[in-house]
Structures are given as C-alpha cells and as structure tokens.
Amino acid sequence: SSTLSNTVALLKSAEEGKGELTLFPVPLHRGELLNLHFYSSATEPVRMTIVDLYGKVLLQEEAAKTGEKLFLNFDSQGWSAGSYFLILDQGNHRYSKRFIVL
C-alpha cells in the first residue's frame, strides 16, 4: 500500500491557530519510526505525549516551533504491539490521534 493510504490526517481547520497533524505509517510495525508532521500558524511550543490504552506515558517531549511546520519521529523499538494515543498540545489547542503498533 502507498504511503498516502497509510497517512492519517486530522483536525484540519481554517480557524487561526489550529493546525493539521499527520502520523505515518499507520499501522506501525515495531521498530519502525513513527513520523509526526504538524502544520500550524501558531508559534507556541508544542508538547507531545504518547500513552497506551491504560494511560501509561511512554514518551513525553517538548519542542520549540520556529515556523509553520514541525517534523519529528519517534523510535517504536521498545513498544509492545497494541493501540496507543499521541497527544499534541499547543497553547489552548489539543490534538490527539490513535495509532496501532503491530
């Protein structure tokens, strides 16, 4: 399957300050990099949190946002197969997306 079909985008909004979050590949095979692309006109720093279905925090990271685009990746090597949530907070906006590790 193509990368495009594995790309999940959510929360597209024309409202000022809101952004677009894309995660890929989905589903993710353990050991692959989870790629995060975030587009937003807001300039506040972002905080990313990855949690499992029980709410256990696996990763929490903050990043300065210097432009409209933010590209990050996360190594899934130590993650068990299952469902996870990536939560991204920026200012008063919260974006979340569920993804699966195989």
HUMOSUL-V642749 format. One record per backbone hydrogen bond with DSSP energy under -1.0 kcal/mol. CO is the residue of the C=O (numbers start at 0). NH is the residue of the N-H. E is the energy in kcal/mol with one decimal. If there is no record, write none. Layout:
[[CO | NH | E] [CO | NH | E]]
//
This chain:
[[1 | 5 | -1.1] [3 | 6 | -1.1] [7 | 22 | -1.6] [9 | 20 | -1.4] [14 | 17 | -1.8] [19 | 38 | -2.5] [20 | 9 | -1.7] [21 | 36 | -2.5] [22 | 7 | -1.7] [23 | 34 | -2.8] [27 | 101 | -3.2] [28 | 31 | -2.7] [31 | 75 | -1.6] [33 | 73 | -2.1] [34 | 23 | -1.7] [35 | 71 | -2.5] [36 | 21 | -2.8] [37 | 69 | -2.0] [38 | 19 | -2.4] [45 | 62 | -2.6] [46 | 88 | -2.6] [47 | 60 | -2.7] [48 | 86 | -3.2] [49 | 57 | -3.1] [49 | 58 | -1.4] [50 | 84 | -2.7] [51 | 54 | -1.9] [55 | 51 | -1.8] [58 | 49 | -2.7] [60 | 47 | -3.2] [62 | 45 | -2.6] [67 | 39 | -2.4] [69 | 37 | -2.5] [71 | 35 | -3.3] [73 | 33 | -2.9] [75 | 78 | -1.8] [81 | 100 | -3.0] [83 | 98 | -2.6] [84 | 50 | -2.4] [85 | 96 | -2.1] [86 | 48 | -2.5] [87 | 94 | -2.9] [88 | 46 | -2.3] [89 | 92 | -2.6] [92 | 89 | -2.7] [94 | 87 | -3.4] [96 | 85 | -2.8] [98 | 83 | -2.8] [99 | 27 | -3.1] [100 | 81 | -2.2]]
//
